[in-house]
Amino acid sequence: MTHPLVPPTETPPVEGSIAEAHQERADGGIWEHPYLWVSLIVLGSVLVAGYFLARIWGW
């Protein structure tokens, strides 16, 4: 028995799936709280810039 060809724009039928379609929440992982990471990067940049400014001004 041959399987009917499905056009590329259509999804073929699936056998054995009884679950209803539902939206799953995307896994944020490390990017769940971007403001935390941005604030850490900005704080580190300010500290490095402050170090070089202190060296230039001779503190």
Predicted model as a PDB file, atoms N, CA, C, CB and O in Angstrom, pLDDT in the B-factor column:
MODEL        1                                                                  
ATOM      1  N   MET A   1       0.851  -1.170   0.000  1.00 57.00           N  
ATOM      2  CA  MET A   1       0.000   0.000   0.000  1.00 57.00           C  
ATOM      3  C   MET A   1       0.901   1.239   0.000  1.00 57.00           C  
ATOM      4  CB  MET A   1      -0.970  -0.005   1.229  1.00 57.00           C  
ATOM      5  O   MET A   1       1.824   1.350   0.806  1.00 57.00           O  
ATOM      6  N   THR A   2       0.625   2.135  -0.889  1.00 67.00           N  
ATOM      7  CA  THR A   2       1.418   3.357  -0.972  1.00 67.00           C  
ATOM      8  C   THR A   2       0.757   4.466  -0.156  1.00 67.00           C  
ATOM      9  CB  THR A   2       1.591   3.796  -2.443  1.00 67.00           C  
ATOM     10  O   THR A   2      -0.462   4.499   0.014  1.00 67.00           O  
ATOM     11  N   HIS A   3       1.588   5.360   0.336  1.00 67.00           N  
ATOM     12  CA  HIS A   3       1.100   6.511   1.110  1.00 67.00           C  
ATOM     13  C   HIS A   3       0.831   7.668   0.158  1.00 67.00           C  
ATOM     14  CB  HIS A   3       2.130   6.931   2.213  1.00 67.00           C  
ATOM     15  O   HIS A   3       1.634   7.929  -0.738  1.00 67.00           O  
ATOM     16  N   PRO A   4      -0.277   8.356   0.337  1.00 67.00           N  
ATOM     17  CA  PRO A   4      -0.547   9.495  -0.552  1.00 67.00           C  
ATOM     18  C   PRO A   4       0.462  10.621  -0.290  1.00 67.00           C  
ATOM     19  CB  PRO A   4      -2.003  10.015  -0.352  1.00 67.00           C  
ATOM     20  O   PRO A   4       0.842  10.870   0.854  1.00 67.00           O  
ATOM     21  N   LEU A   5       0.877  11.277  -1.335  1.00 74.00           N  
ATOM     22  CA  LEU A   5       1.824  12.384  -1.202  1.00 74.00           C  
ATOM     23  C   LEU A   5       1.109  13.612  -0.650  1.00 74.00           C  
ATOM     24  CB  LEU A   5       2.486  12.707  -2.564  1.00 74.00           C  
ATOM     25  O   LEU A   5      -0.019  13.919  -1.037  1.00 74.00           O  
ATOM     26  N   VAL A   6       1.781  14.304   0.257  1.00 69.00           N  
ATOM     27  CA  VAL A   6       1.220  15.509   0.868  1.00 69.00           C  
ATOM     28  C   VAL A   6       1.955  16.708   0.287  1.00 69.00           C  
ATOM     29  CB  VAL A   6       1.339  15.474   2.437  1.00 69.00           C  
ATOM     30  O   VAL A   6       3.186  16.717   0.271  1.00 69.00           O  
ATOM     31  N   PRO A   7       1.241  17.713  -0.187  1.00 73.00           N  
ATOM     32  CA  PRO A   7       1.925  18.900  -0.712  1.00 73.00           C  
ATOM     33  C   PRO A   7       2.817  19.542   0.368  1.00 73.00           C  
ATOM     34  CB  PRO A   7       0.888  19.930  -1.233  1.00 73.00           C  
ATOM     35  O   PRO A   7       2.518  19.426   1.557  1.00 73.00           O  
ATOM     36  N   PRO A   8       3.905  20.214  -0.034  1.00 72.00           N  
ATOM     37  CA  PRO A   8       4.843  20.796   0.930  1.00 72.00           C  
ATOM     38  C   PRO A   8       4.211  21.831   1.864  1.00 72.00           C  
ATOM     39  CB  PRO A   8       5.982  21.433   0.193  1.00 72.00           C  
ATOM     40  O   PRO A   8       4.737  22.072   2.951  1.00 72.00           O  
ATOM     41  N   THR A   9       3.113  22.438   1.469  1.00 73.00           N  
ATOM     42  CA  THR A   9       2.510  23.479   2.302  1.00 73.00           C  
ATOM     43  C   THR A   9       1.541  22.928   3.328  1.00 73.00           C  
ATOM     44  CB  THR A   9       1.803  24.478   1.438  1.00 73.00           C  
ATOM     45  O   THR A   9       1.006  23.688   4.136  1.00 73.00           O  
ATOM     46  N   GLU A  10       1.300  21.616   3.316  1.00 70.00           N  
ATOM     47  CA  GLU A  10       0.350  21.019   4.248  1.00 70.00           C  
ATOM     48  C   GLU A  10       1.072  20.087   5.216  1.00 70.00           C  
ATOM     49  CB  GLU A  10      -0.750  20.256   3.487  1.00 70.00           C  
ATOM     50  O   GLU A  10       2.115  19.515   4.899  1.00 70.00           O  
ATOM     51  N   THR A  11       0.495  19.953   6.386  1.00 69.00           N  
ATOM     52  CA  THR A  11       1.048  19.053   7.386  1.00 69.00           C  
ATOM     53  C   THR A  11       0.392  17.685   7.237  1.00 69.00           C  
ATOM     54  CB  THR A  11       0.842  19.617   8.821  1.00 69.00           C  
ATOM     55  O   THR A  11      -0.832  17.588   7.150  1.00 69.00           O  
ATOM     56  N   PRO A  12       1.191  16.643   7.209  1.00 65.00           N  
ATOM     57  CA  PRO A  12       0.596  15.307   7.061  1.00 65.00           C  
ATOM     58  C   PRO A  12      -0.135  14.898   8.341  1.00 65.00           C  
ATOM     59  CB  PRO A  12       1.686  14.263   6.711  1.00 65.00           C  
ATOM     60  O   PRO A  12       0.204  15.378   9.423  1.00 65.00           O  
ATOM     61  N   PRO A  13      -1.122  14.027   8.233  1.00 67.00           N  
ATOM     62  CA  PRO A  13      -1.833  13.575   9.423  1.00 67.00           C  
ATOM     63  C   PRO A  13      -0.925  12.734  10.318  1.00 67.00           C  
ATOM     64  CB  PRO A  13      -3.075  12.773   9.027  1.00 67.00           C  
ATOM     65  O   PRO A  13      -0.018  12.050   9.844  1.00 67.00           O  
ATOM     66  N   VAL A  14      -1.189  12.802  11.608  1.00 65.00           N  
ATOM     67  CA  VAL A  14      -0.370  12.076  12.582  1.00 65.00           C  
ATOM     68  C   VAL A  14      -1.238  10.993  13.213  1.00 65.00           C  
ATOM     69  CB  VAL A  14       0.216  13.042  13.677  1.00 65.00           C  
ATOM     70  O   VAL A  14      -2.383  11.240  13.589  1.00 65.00           O  
ATOM     71  N   GLU A  15      -0.689   9.812  13.322  1.00 65.00           N  
ATOM     72  CA  GLU A  15      -1.442   8.721  13.925  1.00 65.00           C  
ATOM     73  C   GLU A  15      -1.093   8.593  15.397  1.00 65.00           C  
ATOM     74  CB  GLU A  15      -1.169   7.402  13.192  1.00 65.00           C  
ATOM     75  O   GLU A  15       0.068   8.729  15.785  1.00 65.00           O  
ATOM     76  N   GLY A  16      -2.096   8.331  16.208  1.00 62.00           N  
ATOM     77  CA  GLY A  16      -1.858   8.035  17.612  1.00 62.00           C  
ATOM     78  C   GLY A  16      -1.763   9.237  18.522  1.00 62.00           C  
ATOM     79  O   GLY A  16      -1.502   9.057  19.711  1.00 62.00           O  
ATOM     80  N   SER A  17      -1.956  10.433  18.048  1.00 63.00           N  
ATOM     81  CA  SER A  17      -1.878  11.613  18.901  1.00 63.00           C  
ATOM     82  C   SER A  17      -3.258  11.920  19.454  1.00 63.00           C  
ATOM     83  CB  SER A  17      -1.315  12.829  18.123  1.00 63.00           C  
ATOM     84  O   SER A  17      -4.184  12.201  18.692  1.00 63.00           O  
ATOM     85  N   ILE A  18      -3.408  11.867  20.792  1.00 66.00           N  
ATOM     86  CA  ILE A  18      -4.695  12.154  21.410  1.00 66.00           C  
ATOM     87  C   ILE A  18      -4.653  13.434  22.237  1.00 66.00           C  
ATOM     88  CB  ILE A  18      -5.126  10.988  22.283  1.00 66.00           C  
ATOM     89  O   ILE A  18      -5.672  13.846  22.791  1.00 66.00           O  
ATOM     90  N   ALA A  19      -3.491  14.063  22.325  1.00 66.00           N  
ATOM     91  CA  ALA A  19      -3.345  15.278  23.128  1.00 66.00           C  
ATOM     92  C   ALA A  19      -3.953  16.471  22.396  1.00 66.00           C  
ATOM     93  CB  ALA A  19      -1.857  15.546  23.448  1.00 66.00           C  
ATOM     94  O   ALA A  19      -3.916  16.554  21.169  1.00 66.00           O  
ATOM     95  N   GLU A  20      -4.509  17.387  23.174  1.00 73.00           N  
ATOM     96  CA  GLU A  20      -5.051  18.610  22.585  1.00 73.00           C  
ATOM     97  C   GLU A  20      -3.921  19.618  22.404  1.00 73.00           C  
ATOM     98  CB  GLU A  20      -6.187  19.206  23.471  1.00 73.00           C  
ATOM     99  O   GLU A  20      -2.932  19.607  23.137  1.00 73.00           O  
ATOM    100  N   ALA A  21      -4.088  20.475  21.426  1.00 71.00           N  
ATOM    101  CA  ALA A  21      -3.081  21.503  21.185  1.00 71.00           C  
ATOM    102  C   ALA A  21      -3.120  22.522  22.320  1.00 71.00           C  
ATOM    103  CB  ALA A  21      -3.313  22.197  19.813  1.00 71.00           C  
ATOM    104  O   ALA A  21      -4.198  22.935  22.748  1.00 71.00           O  
ATOM    105  N   HIS A  22      -1.974  22.919  22.798  1.00 73.00           N  
ATOM    106  CA  HIS A  22      -1.892  23.920  23.862  1.00 73.00           C  
ATOM    107  C   HIS A  22      -0.617  24.733  23.696  1.00 73.00           C  
ATOM    108  CB  HIS A  22      -1.934  23.251  25.262  1.00 73.00           C  
ATOM    109  O   HIS A  22       0.362  24.268  23.113  1.00 73.00           O  
ATOM    110  N   GLN A  23      -0.646  25.930  24.206  1.00 77.00           N  
ATOM    111  CA  GLN A  23       0.522  26.809  24.135  1.00 77.00           C  
ATOM    112  C   GLN A  23       1.472  26.464  25.265  1.00 77.00           C  
ATOM    113  CB  GLN A  23       0.107  28.304  24.205  1.00 77.00           C  
ATOM    114  O   GLN A  23       1.063  26.386  26.424  1.00 77.00           O  
ATOM    115  N   GLU A  24       2.723  26.260  24.938  1.00 74.00           N  
ATOM    116  CA  GLU A  24       3.727  26.016  25.958  1.00 74.00           C  
ATOM    117  C   GLU A  24       4.531  27.288  26.165  1.00 74.00           C  
ATOM    118  CB  GLU A  24       4.648  24.832  25.567  1.00 74.00           C  
ATOM    119  O   GLU A  24       4.876  27.985  25.211  1.00 74.00           O  
ATOM    120  N   ARG A  25       4.820  27.575  27.411  1.00 74.00           N  
ATOM    121  CA  ARG A  25       5.612  28.748  27.738  1.00 74.00           C  
ATOM    122  C   ARG A  25       7.058  28.477  27.339  1.00 74.00           C  
ATOM    123  CB  ARG A  25       5.501  29.101  29.252  1.00 74.00           C  
ATOM    124  O   ARG A  25       7.617  27.424  27.644  1.00 74.00           O  
ATOM    125  N   ALA A  26       7.641  29.434  26.663  1.00 75.00           N  
ATOM    126  CA  ALA A  26       9.033  29.278  26.243  1.00 75.00           C  
ATOM    127  C   ALA A  26       9.955  29.274  27.459  1.00 75.00           C  
ATOM    128  CB  ALA A  26       9.437  30.403  25.268  1.00 75.00           C  
ATOM    129  O   ALA A  26       9.722  29.993  28.430  1.00 75.00           O  
ATOM    130  N   ASP A  27      10.993  28.465  27.393  1.00 74.00           N  
ATOM    131  CA  ASP A  27      11.958  28.393  28.477  1.00 74.00           C  
ATOM    132  C   ASP A  27      12.885  29.595  28.380  1.00 74.00           C  
ATOM    133  CB  ASP A  27      12.760  27.062  28.430  1.00 74.00           C  
ATOM    134  O   ASP A  27      13.654  29.719  27.427  1.00 74.00           O  
ATOM    135  N   GLY A  28      12.811  30.483  29.373  1.00 75.00           N  
ATOM    136  CA  GLY A  28      13.638  31.680  29.359  1.00 75.00           C  
ATOM    137  C   GLY A  28      15.080  31.397  29.720  1.00 75.00           C  
ATOM    138  O   GLY A  28      15.987  32.072  29.232  1.00 75.00           O  
ATOM    139  N   GLY A  29      15.303  30.406  30.571  1.00 78.00           N  
ATOM    140  CA  GLY A  29      16.655  30.048  30.976  1.00 78.00           C  
ATOM    141  C   GLY A  29      17.385  31.227  31.589  1.00 78.00           C  
ATOM    142  O   GLY A  29      16.845  31.935  32.439  1.00 78.00           O  
ATOM    143  N   ILE A  30      18.603  31.430  31.155  1.00 75.00           N  
ATOM    144  CA  ILE A  30      19.433  32.502  31.703  1.00 75.00           C  
ATOM    145  C   ILE A  30      18.910  33.885  31.311  1.00 75.00           C  
ATOM    146  CB  ILE A  30      20.874  32.341  31.231  1.00 75.00           C  
ATOM    147  O   ILE A  30      19.245  34.878  31.957  1.00 75.00           O  
ATOM    148  N   TRP A  31      18.095  33.958  30.262  1.00 75.00           N  
ATOM    149  CA  TRP A  31      17.580  35.239  29.789  1.00 75.00           C  
ATOM    150  C   TRP A  31      16.237  35.587  30.413  1.00 75.00           C  
ATOM    151  CB  TRP A  31      17.452  35.222  28.284  1.00 75.00           C  
ATOM    152  O   TRP A  31      15.556  36.501  29.948  1.00 75.00           O  
ATOM    153  N   GLU A  32      15.852  34.871  31.458  1.00 79.00           N  
ATOM    154  CA  GLU A  32      14.573  35.125  32.104  1.00 79.00           C  
ATOM    155  C   GLU A  32      14.516  36.527  32.712  1.00 79.00           C  
ATOM    156  CB  GLU A  32      14.316  34.080  33.178  1.00 79.00           C  
ATOM    157  O   GLU A  32      13.454  37.150  32.726  1.00 79.00           O  
ATOM    158  N   HIS A  33      15.643  37.025  33.212  1.00 81.00           N  
ATOM    159  CA  HIS A  33      15.703  38.346  33.834  1.00 81.00           C  
ATOM    160  C   HIS A  33      16.800  39.174  33.168  1.00 81.00           C  
ATOM    161  CB  HIS A  33      15.957  38.227  35.362  1.00 81.00           C  
ATOM    162  O   HIS A  33      17.892  39.299  33.721  1.00 81.00           O  
ATOM    163  N   PRO A  34      16.529  39.744  31.988  1.00 86.00           N  
ATOM    164  CA  PRO A  34      17.585  40.447  31.253  1.00 86.00           C  
ATOM    165  C   PRO A  34      18.078  41.700  31.966  1.00 86.00           C  
ATOM    166  CB  PRO A  34      17.090  40.818  29.882  1.00 86.00           C  
ATOM    167  O   PRO A  34      19.238  42.075  31.793  1.00 86.00           O  
ATOM    168  N   TYR A  35      17.230  42.367  32.769  1.00 90.00           N  
ATOM    169  CA  TYR A  35      17.679  43.580  33.453  1.00 90.00           C  
ATOM    170  C   TYR A  35      18.773  43.269  34.464  1.00 90.00           C  
ATOM    171  CB  TYR A  35      16.503  44.266  34.150  1.00 90.00           C  
ATOM    172  O   TYR A  35      19.653  44.100  34.689  1.00 90.00           O  
ATOM    173  N   LEU A  36      18.738  42.108  35.070  1.00 89.00           N  
ATOM    174  CA  LEU A  36      19.799  41.710  35.999  1.00 89.00           C  
ATOM    175  C   LEU A  36      21.133  41.637  35.275  1.00 89.00           C  
ATOM    176  CB  LEU A  36      19.473  40.354  36.652  1.00 89.00           C  
ATOM    177  O   LEU A  36      22.134  42.172  35.751  1.00 89.00           O  
ATOM    178  N   TRP A  37      21.145  40.975  34.123  1.00 89.00           N  
ATOM    179  CA  TRP A  37      22.404  40.812  33.390  1.00 89.00           C  
ATOM    180  C   TRP A  37      22.896  42.139  32.817  1.00 89.00           C  
ATOM    181  CB  TRP A  37      22.233  39.792  32.265  1.00 89.00           C  
ATOM    182  O   TRP A  37      24.097  42.406  32.818  1.00 89.00           O  
ATOM    183  N   VAL A  38      21.974  42.973  32.327  1.00 93.00           N  
ATOM    184  CA  VAL A  38      22.371  44.286  31.803  1.00 93.00           C  
ATOM    185  C   VAL A  38      22.943  45.143  32.921  1.00 93.00           C  
ATOM    186  CB  VAL A  38      21.170  45.003  31.139  1.00 93.00           C  
ATOM    187  O   VAL A  38      23.942  45.833  32.716  1.00 93.00           O  
ATOM    188  N   SER A  39      22.331  45.112  34.096  1.00 95.00           N  
ATOM    189  CA  SER A  39      22.834  45.918  35.209  1.00 95.00           C  
ATOM    190  C   SER A  39      24.211  45.432  35.664  1.00 95.00           C  
ATOM    191  CB  SER A  39      21.846  45.879  36.384  1.00 95.00           C  
ATOM    192  O   SER A  39      25.057  46.248  36.031  1.00 95.00           O  
ATOM    193  N   LEU A  40      24.450  44.119  35.646  1.00 95.00           N  
ATOM    194  CA  LEU A  40      25.778  43.616  36.002  1.00 95.00           C  
ATOM    195  C   LEU A  40      26.829  44.046  34.991  1.00 95.00           C  
ATOM    196  CB  LEU A  40      25.757  42.096  36.110  1.00 95.00           C  
ATOM    197  O   LEU A  40      27.950  44.385  35.370  1.00 95.00           O  
ATOM    198  N   ILE A  41      26.483  44.037  33.715  1.00 96.00           N  
ATOM    199  CA  ILE A  41      27.422  44.468  32.675  1.00 96.00           C  
ATOM    200  C   ILE A  41      27.725  45.952  32.813  1.00 96.00           C  
ATOM    201  CB  ILE A  41      26.858  44.168  31.275  1.00 96.00           C  
ATOM    202  O   ILE A  41      28.880  46.365  32.712  1.00 96.00           O  
ATOM    203  N   VAL A  42      26.683  46.762  33.043  1.00 98.00           N  
ATOM    204  CA  VAL A  42      26.878  48.204  33.203  1.00 98.00           C  
ATOM    205  C   VAL A  42      27.712  48.487  34.446  1.00 98.00           C  
ATOM    206  CB  VAL A  42      25.519  48.933  33.291  1.00 98.00           C  
ATOM    207  O   VAL A  42      28.608  49.329  34.396  1.00 98.00           O  
ATOM    208  N   LEU A  43      27.445  47.812  35.553  1.00 98.00           N  
ATOM    209  CA  LEU A  43      28.220  48.011  36.777  1.00 98.00           C  
ATOM    210  C   LEU A  43      29.685  47.660  36.548  1.00 98.00           C  
ATOM    211  CB  LEU A  43      27.645  47.165  37.925  1.00 98.00           C  
ATOM    212  O   LEU A  43      30.570  48.397  36.983  1.00 98.00           O  
ATOM    213  N   GLY A  44      29.951  46.552  35.874  1.00 98.00           N  
ATOM    214  CA  GLY A  44      31.333  46.176  35.577  1.00 98.00           C  
ATOM    215  C   GLY A  44      32.018  47.194  34.680  1.00 98.00           C  
ATOM    216  O   GLY A  44      33.197  47.492  34.872  1.00 98.00           O  
ATOM    217  N   SER A  45      31.296  47.732  33.705  1.00 98.00           N  
ATOM    218  CA  SER A  45      31.875  48.743  32.810  1.00 98.00           C  
ATOM    219  C   SER A  45      32.204  50.017  33.579  1.00 98.00           C  
ATOM    220  CB  SER A  45      30.910  49.060  31.651  1.00 98.00           C  
ATOM    221  O   SER A  45      33.252  50.623  33.355  1.00 98.00           O  
ATOM    222  N   VAL A  46      31.318  50.426  34.480  1.00 98.00           N  
ATOM    223  CA  VAL A  46      31.565  51.630  35.280  1.00 98.00           C  
ATOM    224  C   VAL A  46      32.762  51.425  36.195  1.00 98.00           C  
ATOM    225  CB  VAL A  46      30.320  51.998  36.110  1.00 98.00           C  
ATOM    226  O   VAL A  46      33.565  52.342  36.366  1.00 98.00           O  
ATOM    227  N   LEU A  47      32.899  50.250  36.783  1.00 98.00           N  
ATOM    228  CA  LEU A  47      34.047  49.987  37.655  1.00 98.00           C  
ATOM    229  C   LEU A  47      35.367  50.013  36.874  1.00 98.00           C  
ATOM    230  CB  LEU A  47      33.878  48.631  38.352  1.00 98.00           C  
ATOM    231  O   LEU A  47      36.358  50.569  37.347  1.00 98.00           O  
ATOM    232  N   VAL A  48      35.376  49.418  35.696  1.00 98.00           N  
ATOM    233  CA  VAL A  48      36.601  49.427  34.878  1.00 98.00           C  
ATOM    234  C   VAL A  48      36.930  50.840  34.429  1.00 98.00           C  
ATOM    235  CB  VAL A  48      36.449  48.504  33.650  1.00 98.00           C  
ATOM    236  O   VAL A  48      38.091  51.248  34.465  1.00 98.00           O  
ATOM    237  N   ALA A  49      35.912  51.597  34.002  1.00 97.00           N  
ATOM    238  CA  ALA A  49      36.148  52.982  33.590  1.00 97.00           C  
ATOM    239  C   ALA A  49      36.629  53.807  34.777  1.00 97.00           C  
ATOM    240  CB  ALA A  49      34.865  53.602  32.988  1.00 97.00           C  
ATOM    241  O   ALA A  49      37.518  54.644  34.623  1.00 97.00           O  
ATOM    242  N   GLY A  50      36.060  53.586  35.955  1.00 96.00           N  
ATOM    243  CA  GLY A  50      36.504  54.306  37.157  1.00 96.00           C  
ATOM    244  C   GLY A  50      37.943  53.996  37.504  1.00 96.00           C  
ATOM    245  O   GLY A  50      38.678  54.885  37.934  1.00 96.00           O  
ATOM    246  N   TYR A  51      38.360  52.763  37.328  1.00 96.00           N  
ATOM    247  CA  TYR A  51      39.746  52.390  37.587  1.00 96.00           C  
ATOM    248  C   TYR A  51      40.691  53.168  36.671  1.00 96.00           C  
ATOM    249  CB  TYR A  51      39.940  50.874  37.396  1.00 96.00           C  
ATOM    250  O   TYR A  51      41.697  53.709  37.130  1.00 96.00           O  
ATOM    251  N   PHE A  52      40.373  53.224  35.394  1.00 96.00           N  
ATOM    252  CA  PHE A  52      41.251  53.930  34.466  1.00 96.00           C  
ATOM    253  C   PHE A  52      41.226  55.439  34.706  1.00 96.00           C  
ATOM    254  CB  PHE A  52      40.849  53.624  33.027  1.00 96.00           C  
ATOM    255  O   PHE A  52      42.257  56.100  34.578  1.00 96.00           O  
ATOM    256  N   LEU A  53      40.072  55.986  35.048  1.00 95.00           N  
ATOM    257  CA  LEU A  53      40.018  57.409  35.370  1.00 95.00           C  
ATOM    258  C   LEU A  53      40.835  57.718  36.621  1.00 95.00           C  
ATOM    259  CB  LEU A  53      38.566  57.858  35.564  1.00 95.00           C  
ATOM    260  O   LEU A  53      41.510  58.746  36.675  1.00 95.00           O  
ATOM    261  N   ALA A  54      40.786  56.857  37.615  1.00 95.00           N  
ATOM    262  CA  ALA A  54      41.596  57.049  38.827  1.00 95.00           C  
ATOM    263  C   ALA A  54      43.085  56.983  38.493  1.00 95.00           C  
ATOM    264  CB  ALA A  54      41.242  55.986  39.894  1.00 95.00           C  
ATOM    265  O   ALA A  54      43.877  57.737  39.057  1.00 95.00           O  
ATOM    266  N   ARG A  55      43.470  56.095  37.589  1.00 94.00           N  
ATOM    267  CA  ARG A  55      44.878  56.013  37.186  1.00 94.00           C  
ATOM    268  C   ARG A  55      45.315  57.267  36.443  1.00 94.00           C  
ATOM    269  CB  ARG A  55      45.111  54.781  36.309  1.00 94.00           C  
ATOM    270  O   ARG A  55      46.439  57.733  36.627  1.00 94.00           O  
ATOM    271  N   ILE A  56      44.432  57.824  35.597  1.00 93.00           N  
ATOM    272  CA  ILE A  56      44.774  59.017  34.828  1.00 93.00           C  
ATOM    273  C   ILE A  56      44.907  60.218  35.758  1.00 93.00           C  
ATOM    274  CB  ILE A  56      43.712  59.290  33.740  1.00 93.00           C  
ATOM    275  O   ILE A  56      45.842  61.006  35.617  1.00 93.00           O  
ATOM    276  N   TRP A  57      43.981  60.369  36.709  1.00 90.00           N  
ATOM    277  CA  TRP A  57      43.991  61.524  37.600  1.00 90.00           C  
ATOM    278  C   TRP A  57      44.989  61.363  38.742  1.00 90.00           C  
ATOM    279  CB  TRP A  57      42.604  61.756  38.161  1.00 90.00           C  
ATOM    280  O   TRP A  57      45.234  62.311  39.488  1.00 90.00           O  
ATOM    281  N   GLY A  58      45.562  60.177  38.883  1.00 86.00           N  
ATOM    282  CA  GLY A  58      46.602  59.984  39.879  1.00 86.00           C  
ATOM    283  C   GLY A  58      46.081  59.773  41.292  1.00 86.00           C  
ATOM    284  O   GLY A  58      46.786  60.102  42.246  1.00 86.00           O  
ATOM    285  N   TRP A  59      44.890  59.242  41.465  1.00 72.00           N  
ATOM    286  CA  TRP A  59      44.379  58.973  42.812  1.00 72.00           C  
ATOM    287  C   TRP A  59      44.987  57.747  43.383  1.00 72.00           C  
ATOM    288  CB  TRP A  59      42.887  58.837  42.808  1.00 72.00           C  
ATOM    289  O   TRP A  59      44.672  57.370  44.511  1.00 72.00           O  
TER     290      TRP A  59                                                      
ENDMDL                                                                          
END                                                                             
